[in-house]
Amino acid sequence: IYQSIGVRLLPGIVRRLTETCPELDLETIEANDDAEQLERLAGGELDLAFTVVPLADQRFETLELRDDPFCLLVPADSELGRRGTIELEELGALPLVSFRSCRCERHVEAFLADRGVELEPFFRSNDNGVLQAMVGAGSGVALLPRLAIDESDEHVTVIDLDGKVPSRVIALAWSRERGLAP
């Protein structure tokens, strides 16, 4: 798992698994992104891993679970927060904080670069909470998948991008060679 999955999806999954499969021996391994987990999956250390699709690696089969749209996280007291909307062209001029290692974030950065919007984060971290705290303190803004955001935080405002950038698509992956474990 990675942070947003662990916080937003895993609790309900574990509850259902313990109710329906009490004999299941469940162990989770946390990582900053899915690349590390996929290598463990390929090596036989894991039966399943959460990932983001599309996944070019043919060693794996995947099952899409849900779309996770990207949003712009801004300080609650900012003009952008009050306005509640933004054009893609404006993103390049904003003081951006971003993930250090996140395949889907790089995909969004490339998508925007192809449209002439260059993102140049001045700060990077792999911790969702650190990025949100930077925004809440007024140090910058963040382009984050919705599941990575704590929407109860009164110091930030979430601006929906309404599909202006591609969503992160979360999936389960398993080894094509070993097949899906029972």
Protein Blocks (a to p, Z undefined) as FASTA:
>chain_A
ZZklmmmmmmmmmmmmmmmmmmbccdddddfblmlmmmmmmnopambdcdddddfblkbc
cddfbdcdddddddfkbmklmnopacfklmmmpccdddfbdfklmmmmmmmmmnopacdd
fbdcfbfklmmmmmmnopaccdddfklpcfkbmkbccddeehpaccddddddddfklopa
ZZ
